[in-house]
Amino acid sequence: MTDVHAPAPVLSAFGFSPSAATEPLEGGLINKTYLVEEGGRRTVLQRLHTIFKPTVHLDIDVITAHLERKGMNTPRLVKTTSAELWFTDGDGACWRMLTWLPGRTVHVVERPETARAAGALVARFHNAVADLNHTFNFSRPGAHDTPAHLDRLKRALAEHTSHANHAAVSLVGEAIVKHW
């Protein structure tokens, strides 16, 4: 996408003026993400990818509230001015706003200490949610089924040998299969 600013109706839905400072945040893999600042208030605004249904926010709210009760600092959903967990714009896009947590995002692990710290955080998360009793509203069955994804990759490599990009794509695809 080439948009630089979050749409005014979306900002208004979360209680910000249309002139609030917005800036795209880099590094996200799925959702379009913005930093929003106004009057000393700083938040993260995201337009969700269409693979997610808005009901995912019901789960996020339960999980982050549970983590907070367990003493874990986590971004929380910011409700709209009409007390909703998300906003759907005129084009049908789903938006959410999250509280801002200061710190840094690590995109490449360059030191063992960073990997250890990340592992410790994952362990804290799993310990904190171990007693969470929740029936999820949203799920993506098969999303983390690596063997099924690899089978699909192998079939695609075998079935599309005449594609113009097959030579380049097959190098990467075969490397993925080999290293898995």
N, CA and C atoms as a LAMMPS dump frame, in Angstrom:
ITEM: TIMESTEP
0
ITEM: NUMBER OF ATOMS
540
ITEM: BOX BOUNDS ff ff ff
-5.0000000000000000e+02 5.0000000000000000e+02
-5.0000000000000000e+02 5.0000000000000000e+02
-5.0000000000000000e+02 5.0000000000000000e+02
ITEM: ATOMS id mol type element x y z
1 1 1 N 0.834 -1.185 0
2 1 2 C 0 0 0
3 1 3 C 0.871 1.238 0
4 2 1 N 0.336 2.294 -0.539
5 2 2 C 1.101 3.525 -0.602
6 2 3 C 0.563 4.599 0.33
7 3 1 N -0.528 4.316 1.063
8 3 2 C -1.067 5.34 1.947
9 3 3 C -0.098 5.624 3.09
10 4 1 N -0.017 6.903 3.453
11 4 2 C 0.906 7.328 4.498
12 4 3 C 0.155 7.637 5.783
13 5 1 N -1.084 8.054 5.658
14 5 2 C -1.856 8.445 6.831
15 5 3 C -3.059 7.537 7.013
16 6 1 N -3.408 7.329 8.267
17 6 2 C -4.6 6.551 8.553
18 6 3 C -5.825 7.365 8.158
19 7 1 N -6.873 6.712 7.662
20 7 2 C -8.083 7.432 7.239
21 7 3 C -8.758 8.158 8.403
22 8 1 N -9.243 9.357 8.116
23 8 2 C -9.889 10.197 9.13
24 8 3 C -11.047 9.492 9.839
25 9 1 N -11.942 8.775 9.126
26 9 2 C -13.049 8.109 9.842
27 9 3 C -12.557 7.077 10.856
28 10 1 N -11.449 6.431 10.536
29 10 2 C -10.894 5.434 11.451
30 10 3 C -10.342 6.123 12.688
31 11 1 N -9.579 7.179 12.485
32 11 2 C -9.041 7.931 13.619
33 11 3 C -10.17 8.44 14.503
34 12 1 N -11.199 8.995 13.887
35 12 2 C -12.343 9.523 14.64
36 12 3 C -13.039 8.428 15.44
37 13 1 N -13.135 7.235 14.86
38 13 2 C -13.799 6.132 15.555
39 13 3 C -13.112 5.798 16.871
40 14 1 N -11.809 6.046 16.945
41 14 2 C -11.06 5.755 18.165
42 14 3 C -10.791 7.01 19.003
43 15 1 N -11.478 8.108 18.675
44 15 2 C -11.389 9.308 19.49
45 15 3 C -10.252 10.242 19.154
46 16 1 N -9.641 10.055 18.003
47 16 2 C -8.572 10.945 17.556
48 16 3 C -9.125 11.906 16.516
49 17 1 N -8.53 13.079 16.421
50 17 2 C -8.94 14.018 15.382
51 17 3 C -8.367 13.556 14.045
52 18 1 N -8.994 13.947 12.94
53 18 2 C -8.478 13.567 11.618
54 18 3 C -7.064 14.093 11.37
55 19 1 N -6.646 15.108 12.125
56 19 2 C -5.309 15.663 11.938
57 19 3 C -4.267 15.044 12.875
58 20 1 N -4.629 13.993 13.588
59 20 2 C -3.669 13.327 14.476
60 20 3 C -2.458 12.877 13.669
61 21 1 N -1.296 12.967 14.273
62 21 2 C -0.067 12.534 13.599
63 21 3 C -0.088 11.024 13.443
64 22 1 N 0.052 10.565 12.207
65 22 2 C 0.108 9.125 11.941
66 22 3 C 1.337 8.844 11.102
67 23 1 N 1.929 7.726 11.38
68 23 2 C 3.117 7.335 10.617
69 23 3 C 3.134 5.82 10.49
70 24 1 N 3.34 5.32 9.288
71 24 2 C 3.401 3.863 9.122
72 24 3 C 4.541 3.27 9.95
73 25 1 N 4.277 2.146 10.571
74 25 2 C 5.311 1.411 11.298
75 25 3 C 5.759 0.253 10.43
76 26 1 N 7.045 0.122 10.26
77 26 2 C 7.612 -0.939 9.416
78 26 3 C 7.801 -2.214 10.222
79 27 1 N 7.893 -3.293 9.524
80 27 2 C 8.253 -4.553 10.159
81 27 3 C 7.099 -5.503 10.356
82 28 1 N 5.869 -5.027 10.251
83 28 2 C 4.742 -5.925 10.4
84 28 3 C 4.673 -6.883 9.222
85 29 1 N 4.262 -8.087 9.47
86 29 2 C 4.236 -9.093 8.41
87 29 3 C 2.859 -9.256 7.778
88 30 1 N 1.806 -8.875 8.485
89 30 2 C 0.473 -9.178 7.996
90 30 3 C -0.415 -7.942 7.909
91 31 1 N -0.474 -7.159 8.966
92 31 2 C -1.401 -6.034 9.039
93 31 3 C -0.714 -4.716 8.711
94 32 1 N -1.453 -3.776 8.118
95 32 2 C -0.959 -2.422 7.885
96 32 3 C -0.984 -1.721 9.243
97 33 1 N 0.156 -1.188 9.68
98 33 2 C 0.293 -0.692 11.046
99 33 3 C 0.774 0.75 11.071
100 34 1 N 0.163 1.534 11.959
101 34 2 C 0.5 2.946 12.11
102 34 3 C 0.766 3.272 13.579
103 35 1 N 1.646 4.215 13.79
104 35 2 C 1.79 4.877 15.083
105 35 3 C 0.895 6.104 15.012
106 36 1 N 0.06 6.306 16.023
107 36 2 C -0.835 7.462 16.076
108 36 3 C -0.494 8.241 17.335
109 37 1 N -0.271 9.562 17.182
110 37 2 C 0.057 10.423 18.317
111 37 3 C -0.777 11.698 18.26
112 38 1 N -1.306 12.036 19.441
113 38 2 C -2.049 13.292 19.555
114 38 3 C -2.208 13.635 21.029
115 39 1 N -1.893 14.867 21.369
116 39 2 C -2.086 15.333 22.742
117 39 3 C -1.392 14.488 23.784
118 40 1 N -0.197 14.009 23.48
119 40 2 C 0.539 13.174 24.421
120 40 3 C 0.089 11.726 24.459
121 41 1 N -0.92 11.389 23.699
122 41 2 C -1.419 10.012 23.628
123 41 3 C -0.77 9.326 22.435
124 42 1 N -0.267 8.113 22.659
125 42 2 C 0.41 7.346 21.615
126 42 3 C -0.204 5.949 21.58
127 43 1 N -0.614 5.525 20.371
128 43 2 C -1.218 4.204 20.2
129 43 3 C -0.744 3.584 18.894
130 44 1 N -1.102 2.335 18.716
131 44 2 C -0.829 1.614 17.471
132 44 3 C -2.179 1.312 16.823
133 45 1 N -2.289 1.658 15.558
134 45 2 C -3.502 1.415 14.79
135 45 3 C -3.173 0.401 13.705
136 46 1 N -4.042 -0.601 13.555
137 46 2 C -3.798 -1.622 12.535
138 46 3 C -5.046 -1.875 11.702
139 47 1 N -4.822 -1.977 10.383
140 47 2 C -5.863 -2.469 9.484
141 47 3 C -5.575 -3.951 9.309
142 48 1 N -6.514 -4.772 9.713
143 48 2 C -6.293 -6.209 9.693
144 48 3 C -6.304 -6.776 8.286
145 49 1 N -5.458 -7.755 8.096
146 49 2 C -5.467 -8.519 6.856
147 49 3 C -6.781 -9.297 6.81
148 50 1 N -7.248 -9.55 5.627
149 50 2 C -8.537 -10.218 5.459
150 50 3 C -8.542 -11.681 5.903
151 51 1 N -7.373 -12.249 6.217
152 51 2 C -7.379 -13.623 6.737
153 51 3 C -7.978 -13.681 8.137
154 52 1 N -8.079 -12.52 8.793
155 52 2 C -8.642 -12.469 10.142
156 52 3 C -10.072 -11.973 10.106
157 53 1 N -10.929 -12.625 10.853
158 53 2 C -12.285 -12.137 11.044
159 53 3 C -12.28 -11.209 12.261
160 54 1 N -13.161 -10.223 12.286
161 54 2 C -13.186 -9.295 13.425
162 54 3 C -13.344 -9.971 14.78
163 55 1 N -13.953 -11.162 14.812
164 55 2 C -14.157 -11.849 16.093
165 55 3 C -12.848 -12.234 16.773
166 56 1 N -11.726 -12.136 16.047
167 56 2 C -10.43 -12.399 16.674
168 56 3 C -10.21 -11.454 17.851
169 57 1 N -10.832 -10.273 17.801
170 57 2 C -10.648 -9.284 18.869
171 57 3 C -11.288 -9.717 20.183
172 58 1 N -12.33 -10.513 20.099
173 58 2 C -12.932 -11.038 21.319
174 58 3 C -11.923 -11.917 22.052
175 59 1 N -11.183 -12.709 21.289
176 59 2 C -10.155 -13.576 21.872
177 59 3 C -8.972 -12.761 22.393
178 60 1 N -8.541 -11.787 21.601
179 60 2 C -7.414 -10.947 22.017
180 60 3 C -7.732 -10.255 23.336
181 61 1 N -8.947 -9.749 23.461
182 61 2 C -9.328 -9.039 24.68
183 61 3 C -9.273 -9.957 25.896
184 62 1 N -9.773 -11.169 25.752
185 62 2 C -9.751 -12.131 26.862
186 62 3 C -8.313 -12.509 27.213
187 63 1 N -7.505 -12.81 26.203
188 63 2 C -6.129 -13.249 26.452
189 63 3 C -5.301 -12.136 27.087
190 64 1 N -5.386 -10.922 26.546
191 64 2 C -4.559 -9.834 27.097
192 64 3 C -5.012 -9.435 28.494
193 65 1 N -6.311 -9.511 28.782
194 65 2 C -6.784 -9.242 30.145
195 65 3 C -6.229 -10.299 31.099
196 66 1 N -6.225 -11.55 30.661
197 66 2 C -5.689 -12.639 31.484
198 66 3 C -4.186 -12.43 31.734
199 67 1 N -3.454 -12.085 30.677
200 67 2 C -2.018 -11.84 30.829
201 67 3 C -1.759 -10.681 31.782
202 68 1 N -2.561 -9.636 31.675
203 68 2 C -2.401 -8.488 32.564
204 68 3 C -2.626 -8.89 34.027
205 69 1 N -3.652 -9.701 34.275
206 69 2 C -3.899 -10.177 35.645
207 69 3 C -2.728 -11.007 36.158
208 70 1 N -2.001 -11.655 35.247
209 70 2 C -0.847 -12.472 35.633
210 70 3 C 0.438 -11.644 35.736
211 71 1 N 0.324 -10.336 35.561
212 71 2 C 1.486 -9.462 35.712
213 71 3 C 2.317 -9.267 34.457
214 72 1 N 1.806 -9.699 33.315
215 72 2 C 2.54 -9.491 32.063
216 72 3 C 2.068 -8.209 31.4
217 73 1 N 3.003 -7.378 31.042
218 73 2 C 2.707 -6.134 30.351
219 73 3 C 2.473 -6.46 28.882
220 74 1 N 1.306 -6.128 28.375
221 74 2 C 0.944 -6.483 27.007
222 74 3 C 0.1 -5.37 26.403
223 75 1 N 0.206 -5.153 25.101
224 75 2 C -0.692 -4.177 24.482
225 75 3 C -2.14 -4.62 24.678
226 76 1 N -3.001 -3.67 24.951
227 76 2 C -4.426 -3.944 25.122
228 76 3 C -5.217 -3.249 24.03
229 77 1 N -6.324 -3.828 23.655
230 77 2 C -7.194 -3.207 22.668
231 77 3 C -7.777 -1.918 23.238
232 78 1 N -7.825 -0.894 22.397
233 78 2 C -8.457 0.374 22.754
234 78 3 C -9.841 0.353 22.117
235 79 1 N -10.858 0.58 22.913
236 79 2 C -12.218 0.55 22.372
237 79 3 C -12.506 1.809 21.566
238 80 1 N -13.43 1.673 20.631
239 80 2 C -13.883 2.814 19.84
240 80 3 C -14.711 3.726 20.736
241 81 1 N -15.062 4.872 20.209
242 81 2 C -15.895 5.806 20.972
243 81 3 C -17.274 5.222 21.248
244 82 1 N -17.664 4.198 20.497
245 82 2 C -18.943 3.517 20.75
246 82 3 C -18.736 2.208 21.516
247 83 1 N -17.56 2.088 22.172
248 83 2 C -17.234 0.966 23.065
249 83 3 C -17.09 -0.38 22.351
250 84 1 N -16.713 -0.353 21.074
251 84 2 C -16.469 -1.594 20.329
252 84 3 C -14.974 -1.909 20.354
253 85 1 N -14.639 -3.173 20.159
254 85 2 C -13.236 -3.598 20.149
255 85 3 C -12.568 -3.369 18.798
256 86 1 N -13.355 -3.133 17.759
257 86 2 C -12.817 -2.88 16.415
258 86 3 C -13.754 -1.935 15.682
259 87 1 N -13.26 -1.432 14.563
260 87 2 C -14.043 -0.536 13.713
261 87 3 C -13.997 -1.073 12.295
262 88 1 N -15.147 -1.119 11.64
263 88 2 C -15.21 -1.519 10.244
264 88 3 C -15.487 -0.28 9.416
265 89 1 N -14.588 0.017 8.479
266 89 2 C -14.739 1.241 7.685
267 89 3 C -15.726 1.039 6.543
268 90 1 N -15.954 2.09 5.766
269 90 2 C -16.917 2.062 4.673
270 90 3 C -16.577 1.078 3.576
271 91 1 N -15.309 0.668 3.495
272 91 2 C -14.893 -0.326 2.502
273 91 3 C -14.947 -1.743 3.047
274 92 1 N -15.359 -1.881 4.312
275 92 2 C -15.432 -3.197 4.923
276 92 3 C -14.143 -3.653 5.598
277 93 1 N -13.122 -2.784 5.62
278 93 2 C -11.859 -3.143 6.271
279 93 3 C -12.012 -3.056 7.789
280 94 1 N -11.401 -3.982 8.48
281 94 2 C -11.461 -4.045 9.93
282 94 3 C -10.21 -3.381 10.518
283 95 1 N -10.414 -2.5 11.49
284 95 2 C -9.332 -1.76 12.142
285 95 3 C -9.372 -2.008 13.638
286 96 1 N -8.198 -2.038 14.235
287 96 2 C -8.101 -2.104 15.692
288 96 3 C -7.051 -1.11 16.153
289 97 1 N -7.187 -0.718 17.421
290 97 2 C -6.188 0.159 18.031
291 97 3 C -5.697 -0.526 19.297
292 98 1 N -4.397 -0.411 19.534
293 98 2 C -3.76 -1.033 20.688
294 98 3 C -2.994 0.01 21.479
295 99 1 N -2.901 -0.222 22.781
296 99 2 C -2.078 0.656 23.601
297 99 3 C -0.623 0.519 23.17
298 100 1 N 0.133 1.563 23.364
299 100 2 C 1.547 1.605 22.992
300 100 3 C 2.383 1.102 24.152
301 101 1 N 3.313 0.221 23.871
302 101 2 C 4.292 -0.206 24.863
303 101 3 C 5.661 0.258 24.397
304 102 1 N 6.353 1.019 25.225
305 102 2 C 7.697 1.441 24.817
306 102 3 C 8.644 0.241 24.785
307 103 1 N 9.666 0.367 24.01
308 103 2 C 10.656 -0.701 23.899
309 103 3 C 11.153 -0.789 22.477
310 104 1 N 11.655 -1.939 22.126
311 104 2 C 12.124 -2.116 20.76
312 104 3 C 11.639 -3.454 20.241
313 105 1 N 11.496 -3.517 18.939
314 105 2 C 11.101 -4.739 18.26
315 105 3 C 12.342 -5.335 17.622
316 106 1 N 12.536 -6.603 17.819
317 106 2 C 13.697 -7.287 17.26
318 106 3 C 13.243 -8.054 16.018
319 107 1 N 13.841 -7.729 14.882
320 107 2 C 13.496 -8.4 13.631
321 107 3 C 14.508 -9.479 13.263
322 108 1 N 15.734 -9.334 13.756
323 108 2 C 16.778 -10.317 13.49
324 108 3 C 17.506 -10.578 14.811
325 109 1 N 17.583 -11.839 15.187
326 109 2 C 18.276 -12.208 16.412
327 109 3 C 19.752 -12.357 16.081
328 110 1 N 20.543 -11.44 16.619
329 110 2 C 21.966 -11.433 16.296
330 110 3 C 22.858 -11.936 17.429
331 111 1 N 22.282 -12.066 18.636
332 111 2 C 23.104 -12.493 19.769
333 111 3 C 22.382 -13.581 20.557
334 112 1 N 23.117 -14.524 21.102
335 112 2 C 22.476 -15.576 21.9
336 112 3 C 21.677 -15.022 23.076
337 113 1 N 22.132 -13.918 23.659
338 113 2 C 21.419 -13.328 24.795
339 113 3 C 20.006 -12.898 24.391
340 114 1 N 19.884 -12.401 23.171
341 114 2 C 18.571 -11.98 22.671
342 114 3 C 17.673 -13.194 22.5
343 115 1 N 18.212 -14.273 21.96
344 115 2 C 17.432 -15.503 21.789
345 115 3 C 17.001 -16.058 23.147
346 116 1 N 17.899 -16.027 24.128
347 116 2 C 17.546 -16.507 25.47
348 116 3 C 16.432 -15.658 26.073
349 117 1 N 16.542 -14.339 25.922
350 117 2 C 15.507 -13.442 26.458
351 117 3 C 14.168 -13.698 25.778
352 118 1 N 14.188 -13.917 24.464
353 118 2 C 12.95 -14.208 23.741
354 118 3 C 12.353 -15.531 24.215
355 119 1 N 13.19 -16.533 24.394
356 119 2 C 12.714 -17.821 24.889
357 119 3 C 12.117 -17.71 26.282
358 120 1 N 12.755 -16.912 27.134
359 120 2 C 12.231 -16.704 28.489
360 120 3 C 10.869 -16.014 28.445
361 121 1 N 10.716 -15.064 27.529
362 121 2 C 9.43 -14.375 27.392
363 121 3 C 8.35 -15.336 26.902
364 122 1 N 8.682 -16.184 25.946
365 122 2 C 7.716 -17.177 25.46
366 122 3 C 7.322 -18.107 26.606
367 123 1 N 8.277 -18.514 27.426
368 123 2 C 7.983 -19.379 28.572
369 123 3 C 7.056 -18.67 29.562
370 124 1 N 7.321 -17.391 29.83
371 124 2 C 6.442 -16.614 30.728
372 124 3 C 5.029 -16.552 30.168
373 125 1 N 4.925 -16.334 28.857
374 125 2 C 3.609 -16.287 28.213
375 125 3 C 2.88 -17.619 28.404
376 126 1 N 3.552 -18.726 28.107
377 126 2 C 2.906 -20.033 28.221
378 126 3 C 2.512 -20.332 29.665
379 127 1 N 3.354 -19.971 30.607
380 127 2 C 2.999 -20.163 32.014
381 127 3 C 1.793 -19.316 32.394
382 128 1 N 1.744 -18.089 31.885
383 128 2 C 0.646 -17.19 32.232
384 128 3 C -0.689 -17.65 31.663
385 129 1 N -0.682 -18.265 30.483
386 129 2 C -1.956 -18.692 29.877
387 129 3 C -2.292 -20.156 30.159
388 130 1 N -1.444 -20.84 30.918
389 130 2 C -1.664 -22.268 31.176
390 130 3 C -3.023 -22.532 31.821
391 131 1 N -3.51 -21.599 32.62
392 131 2 C -4.793 -21.802 33.292
393 131 3 C -5.941 -21.031 32.628
394 132 1 N -5.712 -20.508 31.445
395 132 2 C -6.752 -19.779 30.723
396 132 3 C -7.793 -20.753 30.197
397 133 1 N -9.031 -20.549 30.581
398 133 2 C -10.127 -21.386 30.125
399 133 3 C -11.001 -20.511 29.23
400 134 1 N -10.869 -20.693 27.929
401 134 2 C -11.562 -19.823 26.985
402 134 3 C -11.928 -20.619 25.746
403 135 1 N -13.13 -20.443 25.269
404 135 2 C -13.553 -21.017 24.004
405 135 3 C -13.35 -19.948 22.939
406 136 1 N -12.468 -20.214 22.011
407 136 2 C -12.084 -19.205 21.033
408 136 3 C -13.198 -18.941 20.024
409 137 1 N -13.319 -17.666 19.676
410 137 2 C -14.296 -17.214 18.694
411 137 3 C -13.754 -17.313 17.278
412 138 1 N -12.444 -17.273 17.151
413 138 2 C -11.815 -17.278 15.835
414 138 3 C -10.667 -18.268 15.836
415 139 1 N -10.553 -19.014 14.752
416 139 2 C -9.396 -19.893 14.583
417 139 3 C -9.137 -20.053 13.097
418 140 1 N -7.942 -20.451 12.781
419 140 2 C -7.562 -20.74 11.393
420 140 3 C -7.03 -22.169 11.365
421 141 1 N -7.917 -23.153 11.283
422 141 2 C -7.468 -24.548 11.286
423 141 3 C -6.433 -24.787 10.189
424 142 1 N -5.369 -25.449 10.569
425 142 2 C -4.33 -25.791 9.609
426 142 3 C -3.276 -24.719 9.391
427 143 1 N -3.452 -23.551 9.99
428 143 2 C -2.509 -22.455 9.746
429 143 3 C -1.084 -22.814 10.178
430 144 1 N -0.962 -23.665 11.177
431 144 2 C 0.366 -24.021 11.679
432 144 3 C 0.71 -25.484 11.4
433 145 1 N 0.097 -26.047 10.379
434 145 2 C 0.342 -27.435 9.998
435 145 3 C 1.466 -27.469 8.963
436 146 1 N 2.702 -27.405 9.446
437 146 2 C 3.86 -27.326 8.557
438 146 3 C 3.947 -28.494 7.585
439 147 1 N 3.741 -29.737 8.02
440 147 2 C 3.8 -30.837 7.042
441 147 3 C 2.807 -30.652 5.886
442 148 1 N 1.607 -30.162 6.173
443 148 2 C 0.626 -29.946 5.101
444 148 3 C 1.099 -28.839 4.161
445 149 1 N 1.686 -27.782 4.714
446 149 2 C 2.205 -26.697 3.867
447 149 3 C 3.343 -27.209 2.98
448 150 1 N 4.207 -28.039 3.539
449 150 2 C 5.312 -28.59 2.752
450 150 3 C 4.799 -29.509 1.643
451 151 1 N 3.779 -30.296 1.941
452 151 2 C 3.188 -31.148 0.901
453 151 3 C 2.63 -30.296 -0.233
454 152 1 N 1.949 -29.197 0.104
455 152 2 C 1.407 -28.297 -0.923
456 152 3 C 2.535 -27.678 -1.739
457 153 1 N 3.622 -27.294 -1.071
458 153 2 C 4.773 -26.722 -1.768
459 153 3 C 5.364 -27.74 -2.743
460 154 1 N 5.546 -28.971 -2.295
461 154 2 C 6.092 -30.026 -3.169
462 154 3 C 5.196 -30.253 -4.381
463 155 1 N 3.88 -30.297 -4.155
464 155 2 C 2.945 -30.492 -5.274
465 155 3 C 3.021 -29.319 -6.249
466 156 1 N 3.07 -28.11 -5.72
467 156 2 C 3.134 -26.927 -6.594
468 156 3 C 4.403 -26.932 -7.424
469 157 1 N 5.526 -27.298 -6.807
470 157 2 C 6.791 -27.352 -7.548
471 157 3 C 6.729 -28.397 -8.656
472 158 1 N 6.077 -29.509 -8.378
473 158 2 C 5.987 -30.586 -9.369
474 158 3 C 4.961 -30.29 -10.465
475 159 1 N 3.882 -29.599 -10.123
476 159 2 C 2.787 -29.392 -11.078
477 159 3 C 2.96 -28.158 -11.96
478 160 1 N 3.82 -27.239 -11.588
479 160 2 C 3.909 -25.973 -12.329
480 160 3 C 5.284 -25.755 -12.96
481 161 1 N 5.827 -26.813 -13.5
482 161 2 C 7.167 -26.725 -14.096
483 161 3 C 7.217 -25.816 -15.321
484 162 1 N 6.092 -25.58 -15.965
485 162 2 C 6.098 -24.73 -17.162
486 162 3 C 5.893 -23.237 -16.843
487 163 1 N 5.698 -22.917 -15.583
488 163 2 C 5.501 -21.509 -15.208
489 163 3 C 6.779 -20.722 -15.473
490 164 1 N 6.637 -19.484 -15.918
491 164 2 C 7.784 -18.638 -16.275
492 164 3 C 8.752 -18.423 -15.112
493 165 1 N 8.248 -18.451 -13.896
494 165 2 C 9.108 -18.211 -12.726
495 165 3 C 9.524 -19.493 -12.014
496 166 1 N 9.229 -20.642 -12.61
497 166 2 C 9.486 -21.903 -11.92
498 166 3 C 10.948 -22.073 -11.531
499 167 1 N 11.873 -21.735 -12.403
500 167 2 C 13.296 -21.944 -12.105
501 167 3 C 13.708 -21.182 -10.849
502 168 1 N 13.326 -19.929 -10.764
503 168 2 C 13.704 -19.116 -9.601
504 168 3 C 12.974 -19.578 -8.345
505 169 1 N 11.679 -19.83 -8.481
506 169 2 C 10.877 -20.231 -7.331
507 169 3 C 11.291 -21.615 -6.834
508 170 1 N 11.603 -22.516 -7.754
509 170 2 C 11.945 -23.876 -7.337
510 170 3 C 13.241 -23.911 -6.527
511 171 1 N 14.169 -23.005 -6.801
512 171 2 C 15.397 -22.949 -5.992
513 171 3 C 15.061 -22.697 -4.523
514 172 1 N 14.196 -21.735 -4.298
515 172 2 C 13.794 -21.416 -2.925
516 172 3 C 12.943 -22.537 -2.35
517 173 1 N 11.963 -22.999 -3.113
518 173 2 C 11.077 -24.057 -2.637
519 173 3 C 11.823 -25.329 -2.274
520 174 1 N 12.744 -25.734 -3.132
521 174 2 C 13.512 -26.946 -2.845
522 174 3 C 14.431 -26.77 -1.64
523 175 1 N 14.953 -25.568 -1.446
524 175 2 C 15.79 -25.299 -0.27
525 175 3 C 14.952 -25.391 1.008
526 176 1 N 13.733 -24.888 0.957
527 176 2 C 12.84 -24.98 2.121
528 176 3 C 12.559 -26.442 2.454
529 177 1 N 12.212 -27.217 1.449
530 177 2 C 11.909 -28.641 1.666
531 177 3 C 13.132 -29.359 2.222
532 178 1 N 14.301 -29.1 1.633
533 178 2 C 15.533 -29.76 2.069
534 178 3 C 15.861 -29.435 3.526
535 179 1 N 15.773 -28.176 3.89
536 179 2 C 16.177 -27.765 5.249
537 179 3 C 15.145 -28.112 6.303
538 180 1 N 13.903 -28.36 5.887
539 180 2 C 12.905 -28.742 6.865
540 180 3 C 13.188 -30.147 7.355
